[in-house]
Amino acid sequence: MLKLIVHGLGAWFAVEAASGRYPRPIAVGLTMLVSRLGAPATLLAVAGYGLERLREAGAFDSRARQPRRRQAAPAAIRRRRVQPVSPPRESSQRTET
């Protein structure tokens, strides 16, 4: 378990160094140290760097939620709905025949 933590921490430092967080001499030194940890740290660093690139590209940003469309009610429910009553006409709108 401790080896996994060490490899993971080394990979995290390598990803941060590759992303430009540290000046170039420090980034090169961290990369050299992580490469000494071996294949597990290198694999985790490559995976971490890939995830970092995806995050920068916006792959994990949440999209604005689209308004939900209402589903049409089944025919039996539509028949039972009460139709709105139209308001009575005013006397000026009445037509005499």
N, C-alpha and C positions, 0 to 999 in steps of 0.2 A: 504494500500500500504506500509506503514511504517513497519507493522508487517511482510510482505513478505520479505522486505529488511533485517530486523533483523534476521529472520529465515534463509534466504539465506546466510548471512554473518556468522552466527553461524555454519551453515553446512559446509561452505568453510573452516573455522578454524578447524573444526573437521576432515575434510578430510586431510588437510595439516598436522595436528598433527598425524593422523593415518599413513600417508605415511613416517613418520620419519623425518620430517623437523625440529621439535623441540625436545629438550631433553625430556626424559621420564617424569619427574615430571611436566613439563609444559604441555605436551600432556595429561596427566591424568587430570590435572586441567581444561584444555580447554574442554575435553570430559565431565567432570562433569558439567561445566557451560552450555554446549550445551544441555545436557540431561534435564536441568531445563527449557529449552525453550519449550519443549513438543514435541508432535507427528510431527508437520510440519517440524521442524528443523531436527528431527531424520530421517524422510523420505527423506528429501533433502540430508542429510549427507550420507545415505546408497546409494542413487542414485549417488551422487558425487563420493563416494568411488568405486562404480562399474565402472563408467566412467574412473576413474583414473587407475584402474586395466586394463581396455581395452586399454587405451592409452599406458601404459607400455608394454603391450603385442604386440603392433604394429598394433592394429586394425585400427588406423586412419592414418597410414603412407601412403603416396601416392606411388603407385607402379610405376616402370619405364614403360613408355608408350611403348606399342608394336608397331612396325612399321605397318602402315596401308597397307593392301593388296589391290591391285587394283582390281576392279570388272571387269569382262569380259564385253566388249562392246556388245551391241545387234548385231545380225547378219547383219542387214541393214547397220550399221555403219562400221562393219568389211569389208563388200564388197566394200564400198566406199573408204577405205583407199588406198593410193598409195603405191604400193610395191617398196621397194628400188631397185635402178638400180645397178646391179653388175658392178664392175669396169672392163674395158677392159683388156684382157689378154696381158701379155707382149709377145714379139716375141719369147723369149726363151721357153715359155711355150706352144707355138702353136705346134700342131702335124700336120704333113703333110701326106696326104693320097694319 
